[in-house]
Amino acid sequence: MSGRLANKVVVITGAAQGIGRGCAEMAAGEGARVVVADVFEDAGKATVGAIQGAGGESTFVWTDVREEDSCAALMEITVRTYGRIDALVNNAGAFPRGTLEETTTDFWESVLALNLRGAFYCCKYATPHLRAAGGGSIVNIGSIHGIQGAANLVAYSAAKGGLLNMTRTLAGALAKDRIRVNYIIPGWVLTDTEIALQTSLGRTLEELHRIGADLPLGRHQTPEDTAFAVVYLTSDESTQVTAALLNVDAGDSMLPNNY
Ligand SMILES: NC(=O)c1ccc[n+]([C@@H]2O[C@H](COP(=O)([O-])OP(=O)(O)OC[C@H]3O[C@@H](n4cnc5c(N)ncnc54)[C@H](O)[C@@H]3O)[C@@H](O)[C@H]2O)c1
């Protein structure tokens, strides 16, 4: 632990597993008190247990980011527990596939509720506490599909595109309060959820690793790759960074497709 987040209180949604868990563990390792907010209670508590086992400080708060009351309660419980909020990481999300033709109203609403409305609620209820702390950091976990879109991810692409514009909007609106708002693109991360999805589509692990070896920097990204960026953006090393879009995708989305 090098203490880059010493004394900071960081709320991370969707931190029970995958990218969020990687961020929670690394933030705690840097000295943050981490609130793990998730619908998945057993895994969320396991994340907290791992952090505490490594000597860190963490609490689980059951949260459904699709529900306004749940997000409001998350921030209240955090302040009651740790006295303040310095950073919010809006990470909870999922990317169910659906083309335009396949996307029903209910599907659209559910994908936007999780991937966009949840972040809005968390920003809304965390902001007064960030302001009270004299400033802070909001990190939104986005996706390349929020910029380029994808024909089989119509609702998800719209949600992540909305999240990018909400990032820029809030960065402008909250700068006077010293609250910074940034957006990370994690690339292609082989979490348990992603591996389950890919294998259900007929891809073997061996095939996935072969695909990874062909990516621009020779592998898929990991939760830790994103976590390094989250630690930077929630630390005082980035006090002049806001409205930024940070690609942690090995350039996959930016490089010409000629590798
Ligand atoms: N895995 C990738 O390749 C990839 C790429 C780009 C962006 N992302 C983004 O990264 C974020 C994390 O994804 P991941 O790949 O780690 O997925 P994951 O499925 O491993 O983790 C998602 C977490 O969110 C939680 N969650 C789901 N619904 C929730 C709700 N209503 N309220 C609170 N928590 C909820 C889940 O329980 C889980 O812990 C998402 O926003 C996703 O869109 C992932």
Ligand as a Chemical Component Dictionary entry (heavy atoms), coordinates in Angstrom:
data_LIG
# 
_chem_comp.id                   LIG 
_chem_comp.type                 NON-POLYMER 
_chem_comp.pdbx_formal_charge   0 
_chem_comp.three_letter_code    LIG 
# 
loop_
_chem_comp_atom.comp_id 
_chem_comp_atom.atom_id 
_chem_comp_atom.alt_atom_id 
_chem_comp_atom.type_symbol 
_chem_comp_atom.charge 
_chem_comp_atom.model_Cartn_x 
_chem_comp_atom.model_Cartn_y 
_chem_comp_atom.model_Cartn_z 
_chem_comp_atom.pdbx_ordinal 
LIG N1  N1  N 0  -16.106 -6.510 -19.265 1  
LIG C1  C1  C 0  -15.871 -5.706 -20.280 2  
LIG O1  O1  O 0  -15.248 -6.090 -21.286 3  
LIG C2  C2  C 0  -16.356 -4.267 -20.247 4  
LIG C3  C3  C 0  -15.964 -3.440 -21.301 5  
LIG C4  C4  C 0  -16.371 -2.111 -21.292 6  
LIG C5  C5  C 0  -17.147 -1.632 -20.239 7  
LIG N2  N2  N 1  -17.517 -2.478 -19.231 8  
LIG C6  C6  C 0  -18.331 -1.893 -18.151 9  
LIG O2  O2  O 0  -17.699 -2.149 -16.914 10 
LIG C7  C7  C 0  -18.674 -2.190 -15.881 11 
LIG C8  C8  C 0  -18.489 -3.437 -15.049 12 
LIG O3  O3  O 0  -18.708 -4.560 -15.887 13 
LIG P1  P1  P 0  -18.046 -5.986 -15.626 14 
LIG O4  O4  O 0  -17.577 -6.457 -16.939 15 
LIG O5  O5  O -1 -17.127 -5.937 -14.481 16 
LIG O6  O6  O 0  -19.374 -6.814 -15.268 17 
LIG P2  P2  P 0  -19.689 -7.853 -14.088 18 
LIG O7  O7  O 0  -20.941 -8.538 -14.498 19 
LIG O8  O8  O 0  -18.499 -8.681 -13.766 20 
LIG O9  O9  O 0  -19.973 -6.897 -12.846 21 
LIG C9  C9  C 0  -21.085 -6.046 -12.803 22 
LIG C10 C10 C 0  -21.463 -5.811 -11.356 23 
LIG O10 O10 O 0  -22.610 -4.947 -11.321 24 
LIG C11 C11 C 0  -23.541 -5.471 -10.373 25 
LIG N3  N3  N 0  -24.902 -5.037 -10.673 26 
LIG C12 C12 C 0  -25.719 -5.471 -11.654 27 
LIG N4  N4  N 0  -26.922 -4.870 -11.566 28 
LIG C13 C13 C 0  -26.853 -4.010 -10.519 29 
LIG C14 C14 C 0  -27.770 -3.099 -9.933  30 
LIG N5  N5  N 0  -29.015 -2.958 -10.419 31 
LIG N6  N6  N 0  -27.367 -2.365 -8.873  32 
LIG C15 C15 C 0  -26.116 -2.517 -8.359  33 
LIG N7  N7  N 0  -25.204 -3.373 -8.866  34 
LIG C16 C16 C 0  -25.573 -4.105 -9.930  35 
LIG C17 C17 C 0  -23.374 -6.987 -10.509 36 
LIG O11 O11 O 0  -23.923 -7.718 -9.400  37 
LIG C18 C18 C 0  -21.861 -7.109 -10.626 38 
LIG O12 O12 O 0  -21.246 -7.169 -9.360  39 
LIG C19 C19 C 0  -20.035 -2.079 -16.569 40 
LIG O13 O13 O 0  -20.491 -0.753 -16.503 41 
LIG C20 C20 C 0  -19.726 -2.462 -17.997 42 
LIG O14 O14 O 0  -20.629 -1.891 -18.901 43 
LIG C21 C21 C 0  -17.142 -3.778 -19.197 44 
# 
loop_
_chem_comp_bond.comp_id 
_chem_comp_bond.atom_id_1 
_chem_comp_bond.atom_id_2 
_chem_comp_bond.value_order 
_chem_comp_bond.pdbx_ordinal 
LIG N1  C1  SING 1  
LIG C1  O1  DOUB 2  
LIG C1  C2  SING 3  
LIG C2  C3  SING 4  
LIG C2  C21 DOUB 5  
LIG C3  C4  DOUB 6  
LIG C4  C5  SING 7  
LIG C5  N2  DOUB 8  
LIG N2  C6  SING 9  
LIG N2  C21 SING 10 
LIG C6  O2  SING 11 
LIG C6  C20 SING 12 
LIG O2  C7  SING 13 
LIG C7  C8  SING 14 
LIG C7  C19 SING 15 
LIG C8  O3  SING 16 
LIG O3  P1  SING 17 
LIG P1  O4  DOUB 18 
LIG P1  O5  SING 19 
LIG P1  O6  SING 20 
LIG O6  P2  SING 21 
LIG P2  O7  DOUB 22 
LIG P2  O8  SING 23 
LIG P2  O9  SING 24 
LIG O9  C9  SING 25 
LIG C9  C10 SING 26 
LIG C10 O10 SING 27 
LIG C10 C18 SING 28 
LIG O10 C11 SING 29 
LIG C11 N3  SING 30 
LIG C11 C17 SING 31 
LIG N3  C12 SING 32 
LIG N3  C16 SING 33 
LIG C12 N4  DOUB 34 
LIG N4  C13 SING 35 
LIG C13 C14 SING 36 
LIG C13 C16 DOUB 37 
LIG C14 N5  SING 38 
LIG C14 N6  DOUB 39 
LIG N6  C15 SING 40 
LIG C15 N7  DOUB 41 
LIG N7  C16 SING 42 
LIG C17 O11 SING 43 
LIG C17 C18 SING 44 
LIG C18 O12 SING 45 
LIG C19 O13 SING 46 
LIG C19 C20 SING 47 
LIG C20 O14 SING 48 
# 
